[in-house]
Amino acid sequence: MGGGTAMEPVSSQPRWRMEKFEVYRVVLQGLRDSENKEASQPGFEVELCNHFDRFPPSYATEVNVLQPEDVITHMRLLRRAEDPTTRPAFEVRIVQFKSNVDAQTSGGSTKLKQFFEIAFSTVDKPKLLNQLTSLLSEIGLNIEEAHAFSTSDGYALDVFVVYGWPSEETEQLKDALEKKIPKIEIEDINTADKRIASRLKIEQTAKALQEARVRVQLLEEEHALAVQEDLAIASVATSSPQLGPDDSVFKDVLIRFSL
């Protein structure tokens, strides 16, 4: 991948990473095929890869690869959630699901039932999902689906499919959400930022420990090779016929070193 860090061979990656990588490739190709403007920006491939890496494997399995633009929406929400002045961030769009055939209607016609998809992103914290579901219930929405994800660096992405809103206009629903969102008990900004900083520090420490283990392993391998070379030299020296009586001390040292 151009501009990114070197990736380990696919054969050596855990299965879940391979699955995330496959979804990443399908989403990237879908965005390119649709000529998405953000996907054409320099460095987007790395940004998209980092986005998937922030989430657990379940995120990749629930991404709708037929709608790769959803991933762009998630990325945008997470960027807004990183700014204390724009979180919690949310977006609303209309989706439609086909309902069962109504036998009582003329000719048994099939109705389309309208749903809305609401995606939220903010700092992750306990009971956040409960607070969001309560908020949606307060404005008269029924939840059909709920998908909750936490990133490795302390943010939440919650996606709901809801119905029951009387209007087909998303703007009115957005207005209702904006009025209710301040009632969500968002933790103090300083506390949230400290939590995020703490998680990042833990991640950095874990990464540093892993790198240290790799360096130790390399040093051990280099030491083993050096010992083998020294033993080979000692073996040749002790068996050399050119050593005379005056070299007996040197010979004893080589013998002891080789043991």
Sequence and secondary structure as in RCSB ss.txt:
>XXXX:A:sequence
MGGGTAMEPVSSQPRWRMEKFEVYRVVLQGLRDSENKEASQPGFEVELCNHFDRFPPSYATEVNVLQPEDVITHM
RLLRRAEDPTTRPAFEVRIVQFKSNVDAQTSGGSTKLKQFFEIAFSTVDKPKLLNQLTSLLSEIGLNIEEAHAFS
TSDGYALDVFVVYGWPSEETEQLKDALEKKIPKIEIEDINTADKRIASRLKIEQTAKALQEARVRVQLLEEEHAL
AVQEDLAIASVATSSPQLGPDDSVFKDVLIRFSL
>XXXX:A:secstr
 TTS     GGGS HHHHHHHHHHHHHHHHHHHTT TGGGSTTHHHHHHHHHHTS HHHHHHS TT THHHHHHH
HHHHHHTSTTS SEEEEEEEEEEEEE TTSGGG EEEEEEEEEEEEEE  TTHHHHHHHHHHHTT EEEEEEEEE
 TTSEEEEEEEEE  S S HHHHHHHHHHHGGGS    HHHHHHHHHHHHHHHHHHHHHHHHHHHHHHHHHHHHH
HHHHHHHHHHHHHT TT  GGGHHHHHHHHHHH 
